[in-house]
Amino acid sequence: MFEPLKDPAARMKVDALFDALAEATAVEARATVRVELESMRWEALNHAGHPDNVPMLRGFIFGLSAAGTLDREPAQRLNNQLTEAQRAGWM
């Protein structure tokens, strides 16, 4: 069983990552992707270290980019942040 993320600083970083992804998403698509984003945020915060969290979010980011809902530059930046988060152990 995976535990919730307990470190307050790490929780803030996870929230910031998801907030940045929501803000970078095209305005007309935000309502559509919000439900999925909030579901993935909950998973990241409550099942810290689950091996599916990072690949699922990375696929979501690149899916949004492929659909034209997220520009390539923000997608790459968010992917880099996700990689850093995984290396730091809070994602």
C-alpha positions as a printed Julia matrix, in Angstrom:
91×3 Matrix{Float64}:
   0.0    0.0     0.0
   1.3    3.44   -0.89
   1.26   6.21    1.69
   0.16   9.81    1.31
   2.89  12.35    0.67
   3.61  13.77    4.12
   6.32  16.38    3.54
   4.56  19.78    3.31
   7.16  21.18    0.91
   6.79  18.16   -1.39
   2.99  18.48   -1.28
   3.31  22.13   -2.31
   5.58  21.15   -5.22
   3.12  18.52   -6.43
   0.29  21.06   -6.24
   2.43  23.62   -8.1
   3.18  21.11  -10.86
  -0.51  20.34  -11.38
  -1.44  24.03  -11.17
   1.18  24.84  -13.84
  -0.2   22.09  -16.07
  -3.75  23.41  -15.66
  -2.65  26.98  -16.46
  -0.65  25.89  -19.52
  -3.61  24.0   -20.97
  -5.6   25.88  -23.59
  -8.46  27.83  -22.03
 -11.14  26.06  -24.06
  -9.92  22.63  -22.87
  -9.44  23.39  -19.16
 -12.92  22.33  -18.09
 -12.57  19.06  -19.98
  -9.18  18.09  -18.56
  -9.81  19.4   -15.03
 -11.46  16.19  -13.81
  -8.53  14.07  -14.98
  -5.98  16.52  -13.58
  -7.65  16.51  -10.18
  -7.79  12.72  -10.18
  -4.08  12.5   -10.99
  -3.27  15.16   -8.37
  -5.14  13.12   -5.76
  -3.2    9.98   -6.76
   0.14  11.81   -6.58
  -0.64  13.24   -3.14
  -2.24  10.14   -1.63
  -0.3    7.3    -3.25
   3.19   8.78   -3.21
   5.78   6.74   -5.03
   3.27   4.62   -6.95
   5.06   3.44  -10.09
   2.15   4.42  -12.34
   1.99   8.08  -11.28
   4.86   9.48  -13.35
   4.25   7.54  -16.59
   0.53   8.33  -16.42
   1.15  12.05  -15.98
   3.89  12.09  -18.62
   1.53  10.41  -21.1
  -1.19  12.89  -20.23
   1.15  15.83  -20.84
   2.26  14.5   -24.21
  -1.32  13.57  -25.13
  -2.4   17.15  -24.51
   0.51  18.34  -26.61
  -0.3   15.95  -29.46
  -3.92  17.11  -29.4
  -2.8   20.73  -29.68
  -4.26  21.57  -26.28
  -0.83  22.19  -24.77
   1.95  23.89  -26.72
   5.21  22.03  -27.19
   7.38  24.35  -25.09
   5.21  24.21  -21.94
   4.83  20.45  -22.44
   8.59  20.01  -22.5
   9.04  22.28  -19.48
   6.41  20.33  -17.51
   8.0   17.05  -18.55
  11.35  18.32  -17.26
   9.73  19.35  -13.97
   8.2   15.9   -13.71
  11.61  14.29  -14.27
  13.11  16.49  -11.55
  10.25  15.6    -9.22
  10.82  11.91   -9.78
  14.55  12.26   -9.14
  13.89  14.26   -5.97
  11.56  11.52   -4.76
   8.41  13.58   -4.3
   6.64  12.25   -7.36
